[in-house]
C-alpha cells in the first residue's frame, strides 16, 4: 500500500461524554487501543497518539483547548515525516476498509483526502507543508474547524459506502445507541 504513519486524536476533554472517550470499552479493548491496533493492522509504520495526559509517548497539544486541529498541529510540529492518517478516537465502527481506502486514494493521488461530509478521518499527504498554516490559524484565535482549515488546500473527497462506519460518539446517549446497534447486529 505504501508508507504512512497513523495519528489518533484522543486529546479532548470528553466533556459531553462525561468520561474519557479513549478509555471506553468496545468489546475487550478501549477505543484508544482499538484505534492503535487498526492503524497497525492496515500498515502504519508508526502510530502516534495526540493526548494531553502527560504520558511521555503521547503528543501533547502546543495550542491547548483548540480541538482536533491542535492535535494535528502537534503531530506536524513533532516533525513526523511522511503521509499521516488521522483517526479520531471516538469512531467505534470505523473499518479497516474505510481507512485503507483513504490511504490508497491519498497515496495514489498524492493529496490530502477525507470522506465527503466527514472531516475526519483524514489522510494528509504532506503534513510538513501544513505546519506554518496550522500555527498561523491556531495562534490567531479564529476558527479551529478542521473542515474550514483544509478547505484552503487541494483536497480529494471520497464517497462513503456506509455512513454508519463514521458514526461519532460524543454523548452517553450516542454511545449507548451505538453499543445497542452493534449488539443487535452481532446477534443476527
N, C-alpha and C positions, 0 to 999 in steps of 0.2 A: 504494500500500500504506500509506503514512503515514510520518511522520518517526520515525527511531530512529537510535541510534548503535550501533557494534559494539565489543566488547572481547574481545581474545584473551588468554587466560590462558596465559602462557609463562614464568612466574617460578619454576617449580620447579627443583629441583637435578638432576632426571633420574637420581637415584642408582641406581634399579633398572634403568634402561636402560643405564647405564654411559657414556652420551654425551648431549649436549644434544638432546632430542627436537625442539625447534624447528628445528634445523638438519638433521634427517633429510630426505633427498630422497624425494619422492613424484613420480615421473616426472621432469620437468625443473625442479621447483621445491621449495623447502624447505617443510616443514609450516607454518612461520610465514607465508611468502609466499602459500601456498595459502589459508590462513585469511583473510588480509587481502584477497586477490583475491575470494574467495567473498562475504565480507561486503560489499564494494563492489558486486559484481555484483547482489546482491539488494536493494541500495538504501540501505545505511547511509550517513548523511550524513558521518560521520567514523568512522574505525576507530582505536581506541586499543590499545596493547599493554601488558599488565601483565608487566613483565620486570625482573629485578634485575641488569641488566648495565651500568649506568652510562650507557647511551645517553640523550642529552638528550631525545629524543622519546618514550622509554618511561616508563611509570609504575612507579616502584619501590614496593615494599610499605612501609607505615608500620610494620606489625607483621610482622617478619621470621620466616620459618620456621613460618608458621601455615596454609599450604596455600592452596587456591583462594579461601577466604573472605577471606583477606587481600588478594588481588588485587582482589576485588570491592569491598572496603572502600576500597582505594587509589583506585579509579576514582570511587567516591562522594565521597571526600574531596577529589578534584580538582574537584568541583562540575560534573561532566559533566551537562548538562541534558538532560531528555527521556528517553524509554524507552531501554533498553540491552539488546542481545542479547549474552549472554556465551557465548563459544565456547572450550573448551579446545583447546590446540594439537595434542593427541595423538589426534584423531579423523580419521584419513585418509580414511575412507569417508563422512563426512558429506556430505549432498547439499544443493543449493540448495533443493529442495522441502521437505526436513525443516526447514530454518531458516526458510524463508518461512512455513511452516505455524505455527511458534511465534510469529513476529512478527504475523501476521494474527490469530491467536487472542488474543494478548495485547492488541493494539490494539483489536480489536472488543469484547472483554470488559473492557477497561481493568483488567487484572490481571496479576500475575506468573504465568508458566506454564513448564512443562517437560514432558518425556515421562514417562509412567508408568514407574516403576522406573529412571529416569535423572535424577539431579540436574542434570546438565549435558549439553548446552547448556541455557541458562536465559534466558528473556525476563523482564526486570524493568521493569514499567510505570512505577514511580515510585522511581528509585534514591535521590533526595534523602531520602525518608522513612526509608531504611534506615541512614543514616549513624550516628545515635546508637545504635541497637540493635547495629550491627556493632562500633562502638567498645567498647560495654559487653561484648559477648561476647568480643572478642579481647583486651581488657585484663584480663579476669577469669581467663583461663587455663583455662577449661572446654573443652568440646568445640568443635572447629573444623569440624565436619561441615556441609557445605552443606545437606544434607537436613534435619538436625536444626534448623539455624538457620531455614530457610524454612518449616519445619512450624509455626512460631508465627504465620504470616501467611496470609491468604487466598491460595489457590493453585489454579490450574487444571492438571489432569493430562491430557495428551493421549495417545491411543493411538498407538503407533508401528507403521508399516506393515512395516518390516523391521528386525529387531534388529541386523543387520549394519551398518546405517547409523551406529550409535553405538558401534561396536566401539572400545574404548580400547586403546592400546598403551603398556604400561608397562615391558615387559621385552624383551630381544633375541629371545626365543622368540616372544612375541606379535607383535613387529614382523615377523619372518621369516614367520610363519604368514599374516599379513595381506598381505604382499607376494606370497607364493606364491599365495594365493587370488585376488588381483587379477590376477596374471599369467595364471592359468588361465582366469579369466572373460574376459579380453581376447582370449585365443586362440580362444575358442568363437565 
